[in-house]
């Protein structure tokens, strides 16, 4: 075999048998190999000397380690224990390669004549470090050099695991010696079991998908849902069994076995019972609810009773649910329910076939081989699963077909009625569509108005949060943001600030795609530019006459005049190169201005875009809101100027008071100190020195 690793051991140490020891004689190896099921000695504790062949184990306890671990409580008492067996090998078997195969519920270290052969899992004096490993008859190489042999096994049992009564028992330790070519016998049976479970898992999964699809298509037939869950649980149980059969972890087998039983017995039966009740509705009386709770709590009974737990916790409620399913189907059959006889056959067939499987499993009827690695018990199991699943599936598929046919007939009737009512519905739809359109337009208008009001509230909130006039820029940023958020289309925007009794204008300009933040621009009055620049003239006329402008366009020549004017009074050289290039290369310019008493807001376009009248009304509302903000700014500015003047006056008064209090010329130095203190308090910054000159 390609996977077989043969360990050739040169065991030349003589075996001392000066004291009589029980000996297991192997004169020949049959095709099935030899199971070492007697002659074993057992002792708890740990001593490396116990691996040596000359050690006397005659006073150790005799044990049959091939039993279920439940019946060997002594092996679970200590963290580490030892097994020993003396073998006498016939001379005809010496110096030939053999294999040993293990199946165990422990971690072990295998010694031959004191030499370590193999480790399986982790043996430890610390219980939490023990990792039980089951090779599941995986072969390992074995060679006999001399007739007298001692096999010693150091082992640990993993504690805290639910070693329950499983159909694949938790056998403590089975050691089988076989010829290399015979080792496949046990691997083949394991692989066959795995493949069968995979096949059943796939078939049941497909059934589950099909009937879940039936349920999605026709949700009123809940029997399809319950049967799909029945199929999914059977699929999960069989797939889980396939992994249990090949998995080496004892912990996995212990926990997965409970889950597999819960799926294959409790949930399997429960969903089958729910399906039959959904197909043939009847009052859910005491027996139904008793079976539901019994099925769900059965695994607890199984865990608390090893001998009878699997019967009381799983098999009895399972068979009771099948009997109840049979009775419901039989009563429906007697009443003439369509296809109920198929379910009677399926549930009765399952009860009989699975009953024979259970009787065979517990040894009540003998196991009869019917093929290589296949026995009559396997046939009972597979036939029972096919019987119940296919009968229910065929019945539900037929019912789905009948239901589909009924629905087609009903659909034809509905279509006939719909043609008669189509014209009426069309007329009603036209009326409704008109009303919906009107209502939609009304709601859209209200929503837009709310959106605008929310933007204005943000402008007002920013204004109310302004504590000093220096914070005006942050309010202006909010205004520009809200213009953009309201969906106004523009390349640039600006806020003009007007001065009372002056033709000069200060302007904050923003271009979201070109400038990272608003820029302050001065527009001082110039008589020459007023006459030459139409755009500048429109700006001043709008300011002085409070006239708003909508979508006025200017030529390339006029654009250059205006920006020439701006360049005389503002450092446009500081603008990014791409901004200046964009302005100079523009061929057209469209401008809209909303004017208030102290401020105005404008938006522009360098590509000929214009704004709608609705957007211009929004611009005017924003301008009105900003007017309130700017009025607050002017009030703050005036208050700051008054506060500054009062601060200066207080400082001067302090200097005067100290001067009037001077009685001697020597006190002049103190007055100078007061002067410098007040200069600093007034915010004058000087990082060098300061002085006072006295002229005489």
Buried (B, 14 or more C-beta within 10 A) or exposed (E): EEEBEBBEBEBEBEBBBEEEBEBBEBEEBEEEBBEBBEBBBBBBEBEEEBBBBBBEBEEBEEBBBBBBBBEBEEBBEBBBBBBBBBBBBEEEBEEEBBBBBBBBBBBBBBBBBBBBBBEBBBBBEEBEEBBBBBBBBBBBBBBBBBBBBBBBBBBBBBEEBEBBBBEEBBBBBBBBBBBBEBBBBBBEBBBBBBEBBBEBBEBBBEBBBBBBEBBEEBEEBBBBBBBBBBBBBBBBBBBBBBBBBEBBBBBBBBBBBBBBBBBBBBBBBBBBBBBBBBBBEEEEEEEBEEBBEBBBEBBEBBBEBBEEBBBBBBBBBBBBBBBBBBBBBBBBBEEEBEBBBBBBBBBBBBBBBBBBBBBBBEEEBEEEEEEEBBBBBBBBBBBBBBBBBBBBBBBBBEBBEEBEEEEEEEEEEEEEEEEEEEEEEEEEEEEEEEEEEEEEEEEEEEEBEEBBEEBBEBBBEBBEEBEEBEBBEEBBBBBBBBBBEBEBEBBBBBBBBBEEEEBBBBBBBBBBEBBEEBBEBEBBEBEEBBEBBBBBBBBBBBBEEEEBBBBBEBEEEBBBBBBEBBEEBBEBEEBEEEBBEBBEEBEBBBBBBBBBEBBBBBBBBBEEBBBEEEBBEBBBBBBBBBBBBBBBBBEBBEEEEEEEEEBEEEBEEBBEEBEEEEEEEEEEEEBBEBBBEBBEEEEEEEEEEEEEEEEE
